[in-house]
Amino acid sequence: MEPANNDTLAAAKTPTDAVPQDVEALKKQLTEKEAECKDFQDKYLRAVAELANERKRFIKDKEEVCFRTLQLACGPIIQIFDHFSMGIESARLQKIPADILKGFEMILSQFKAQLKSLSIESIDPQNQAFDPHMHEAIAYEYHETVPADHVMKTVKVGYTYNQKLLRPASVIVSKGKAPKQEQEKLA
């Protein structure tokens, strides 16, 4: 290897015209790469947000499918429960022996407990304000003591699952006190 002469060392220490051109090119490349990096970062953040939204939509759809399945499965069972309850009420009126009636009432209470364990709650809005989101009005009648727009009789109990309506309660809603003309007709 040859020893470096003074001219070579002097040329290495003095800036040349080629260096500033290389710096400008590097600055331009750096700017382009920074823009590209920002673009990739933006795409990444959008993809992460979209994935989170899809996950939420999936969970919501899954809950909705489970709820609809529960509605379809429980509808007929709740109908049987209603008929069983009506049968017990009828048996009370017909003076069925107490032991038999008590056995049926025990079955009914077990059924209610099982529904409750499944987070299925009954809606019996007797004397409560009518709520069109939870109740189905099947009739309106005048009543002397029940205020207007309040449930005076529950015809069919409703049910909720985790505060979501499975079946509305079928009710008769009070119109309030009858006007004098209506009272005369009723008398």
TORVO-317434 format. One record per residue (C-alpha): residue number from 1; x, z, y; residue in one letter; chain. Coordinates in steps of 0.05 Angstrom, whole numbers, padded with zeros to 5 digits. Layout:
TORVO-317434
PT  NUM  X  Z  Y  A  A
...
***
This chain:
TORVO-317434
PT  1  00000  00000  00000  M  A
PT  2  00026  -00019  00068  E  A
PT  3  00034  00031  00123  P  A
PT  4  -00016  00021  00178  A  A
PT  5  00013  -00007  00241  N  A
PT  6  -00005  00013  00311  N  A
PT  7  -00047  -00050  00323  D  A
PT  8  -00093  -00034  00264  T  A
PT  9  -00102  00038  00286  L  A
PT  10  -00117  00016  00357  A  A
PT  11  -00169  -00034  00333  A  A
PT  12  -00204  00020  00291  A  A
PT  13  -00207  00067  00351  K  A
PT  14  -00235  00017  00401  T  A
PT  15  -00309  00000  00398  P  A
PT  16  -00326  -00072  00383  T  A
PT  17  -00386  -00114  00400  D  A
PT  18  -00409  -00113  00327  A  A
PT  19  -00421  -00037  00325  V  A
PT  20  -00476  -00035  00379  P  A
PT  21  -00512  -00092  00344  Q  A
PT  22  -00510  -00054  00278  D  A
PT  23  -00537  00009  00313  V  A
PT  24  -00595  -00031  00343  E  A
PT  25  -00611  -00061  00275  A  A
PT  26  -00608  00008  00243  L  A
PT  27  -00654  00037  00298  K  A
PT  28  -00703  -00019  00285  K  A
PT  29  -00701  -00007  00210  Q  A
PT  30  -00710  00068  00222  L  A
PT  31  -00771  00055  00266  T  A
PT  32  -00800  00009  00213  E  A
PT  33  -00787  00060  00158  K  A
PT  34  -00819  00116  00199  E  A
PT  35  -00881  00073  00210  A  A
PT  36  -00883  00057  00136  E  A
PT  37  -00875  00131  00119  C  A
PT  38  -00933  00149  00166  K  A
PT  39  -00975  00095  00134  D  A
PT  40  -00960  00123  00064  F  A
PT  41  -00974  00194  00088  Q  A
PT  42  -01041  00172  00117  D  A
PT  43  -01059  00136  00052  K  A
PT  44  -01039  00198  00012  Y  A
PT  45  -01081  00245  00055  L  A
PT  46  -01141  00198  00050  R  A
PT  47  -01133  00194  -00026  A  A
PT  48  -01129  00271  -00031  V  A
PT  49  -01192  00278  00013  A  A
PT  50  -01229  00225  -00028  E  A
PT  51  -01210  00260  -00093  L  A
PT  52  -01236  00326  -00066  A  A
PT  53  -01301  00293  -00045  N  A
PT  54  -01308  00260  -00113  E  A
PT  55  -01296  00327  -00147  R  A
PT  56  -01351  00360  -00104  K  A
PT  57  -01399  00302  -00118  R  A
PT  58  -01384  00307  -00193  F  A
PT  59  -01398  00382  -00193  I  A
PT  60  -01463  00372  -00153  K  A
PT  61  -01486  00316  -00200  D  A
PT  62  -01469  00358  -00261  K  A
PT  63  -01510  00416  -00233  E  A
PT  64  -01568  00369  -00218  E  A
PT  65  -01567  00341  -00289  V  A
PT  66  -01565  00411  -00318  C  A
PT  67  -01624  00432  -00274  F  A
PT  68  -01665  00370  -00293  R  A
PT  69  -01650  00383  -00366  T  A
PT  70  -01672  00455  -00358  L  A
PT  71  -01736  00432  -00324  Q  A
PT  72  -01751  00384  -00381  L  A
PT  73  -01735  00436  -00435  A  A
PT  74  -01769  00495  -00403  C  A
PT  75  -01832  00460  -00379  G  A
PT  76  -01867  00460  -00446  P  A
PT  77  -01842  00530  -00463  I  A
PT  78  -01868  00557  -00397  I  A
PT  79  -01935  00524  -00411  Q  A
PT  80  -01939  00560  -00477  I  A
PT  81  -01920  00625  -00442  F  A
PT  82  -01978  00613  -00392  D  A
PT  83  -02027  00603  -00449  H  A
PT  84  -02001  00664  -00485  F  A
PT  85  -02010  00706  -00421  S  A
PT  86  -02081  00679  -00412  M  A
PT  87  -02096  00696  -00485  G  A
PT  88  -02074  00768  -00474  I  A
PT  89  -02118  00773  -00411  E  A
PT  90  -02176  00745  -00451  S  A
PT  91  -02162  00794  -00508  A  A
PT  92  -02164  00853  -00459  R  A
PT  93  -02233  00831  -00435  L  A
PT  94  -02259  00823  -00507  Q  A
PT  95  -02238  00893  -00529  K  A
PT  96  -02186  00871  -00581  I  A
PT  97  -02159  00932  -00619  P  A
PT  98  -02105  00967  -00578  A  A
PT  99  -02050  00961  -00631  D  A
PT  100  -02057  00886  -00636  I  A
PT  101  -02060  00879  -00560  L  A
PT  102  -01998  00924  -00553  K  A
PT  103  -01960  00879  -00602  G  A
PT  104  -01977  00817  -00563  F  A
PT  105  -01957  00852  -00498  E  A
PT  106  -01890  00870  -00529  M  A
PT  107  -01878  00797  -00547  I  A
PT  108  -01897  00777  -00476  L  A
PT  109  -01849  00828  -00446  S  A
PT  110  -01793  00803  -00492  Q  A
PT  111  -01808  00732  -00470  F  A
PT  112  -01805  00753  -00396  K  A
PT  113  -01739  00788  -00409  A  A
PT  114  -01710  00726  -00442  Q  A
PT  115  -01731  00682  -00383  L  A
PT  116  -01699  00732  -00336  K  A
PT  117  -01634  00731  -00376  S  A
PT  118  -01633  00655  -00366  L  A
PT  119  -01640  00667  -00290  S  A
PT  120  -01712  00642  -00292  I  A
PT  121  -01755  00683  -00245  E  A
PT  122  -01831  00681  -00237  S  A
PT  123  -01866  00668  -00171  I  A
PT  124  -01931  00707  -00163  D  A
PT  125  -01946  00702  -00088  P  A
PT  126  -02011  00743  -00087  Q  A
PT  127  -02027  00763  -00014  N  A
PT  128  -01963  00731  00012  Q  A
PT  129  -01960  00676  00065  A  A
PT  130  -01970  00607  00036  F  A
PT  131  -01903  00570  00028  D  A
PT  132  -01912  00495  00014  P  A
PT  133  -01841  00492  -00014  H  A
PT  134  -01857  00544  -00068  M  A
PT  135  -01933  00541  -00076  H  A
PT  136  -01983  00487  -00093  E  A
PT  137  -02050  00498  -00059  A  A
PT  138  -02106  00477  -00106  I  A
PT  139  -02163  00503  -00061  A  A
PT  140  -02178  00535  00006  Y  A
PT  141  -02232  00588  00011  E  A
PT  142  -02257  00637  00063  Y  A
PT  143  -02241  00710  00050  H  A
PT  144  -02260  00773  00089  E  A
PT  145  -02196  00812  00078  T  A
PT  146  -02140  00762  00063  V  A
PT  147  -02113  00731  00128  P  A
PT  148  -02114  00656  00138  A  A
PT  149  -02057  00616  00105  D  A
PT  150  -02043  00672  00056  H  A
PT  151  -02049  00667  -00020  V  A
PT  152  -02113  00701  -00042  M  A
PT  153  -02106  00684  -00117  K  A
PT  154  -02051  00658  -00162  T  A
PT  155  -02081  00610  -00213  V  A
PT  156  -02016  00592  -00247  K  A
PT  157  -01950  00630  -00237  V  A
PT  158  -01891  00588  -00212  G  A
PT  159  -01818  00593  -00234  Y  A
PT  160  -01749  00587  -00203  T  A
PT  161  -01680  00579  -00233  Y  A
PT  162  -01625  00607  -00189  N  A
PT  163  -01672  00601  -00129  Q  A
PT  164  -01686  00528  -00145  K  A
PT  165  -01759  00512  -00159  L  A
PT  166  -01775  00495  -00231  L  A
PT  167  -01850  00495  -00221  R  A
PT  168  -01891  00514  -00160  P  A
PT  169  -01943  00569  -00164  A  A
PT  170  -02014  00541  -00164  S  A
PT  171  -02053  00582  -00114  V  A
PT  172  -02119  00589  -00076  I  A
PT  173  -02105  00597  -00002  V  A
PT  174  -02148  00637  00046  S  A
PT  175  -02180  00604  00106  K  A
PT  176  -02190  00674  00136  G  A
PT  177  -02257  00702  00154  K  A
PT  178  -02314  00653  00151  A  A
PT  179  -02345  00632  00217  P  A
PT  180  -02416  00658  00229  K  A
PT  181  -02446  00592  00210  Q  A
PT  182  -02410  00592  00143  E  A
PT  183  -02428  00666  00131  Q  A
PT  184  -02502  00648  00139  E  A
PT  185  -02494  00591  00088  K  A
PT  186  -02459  00637  00039  L  A
PT  187  -02514  00691  00046  A  A
***
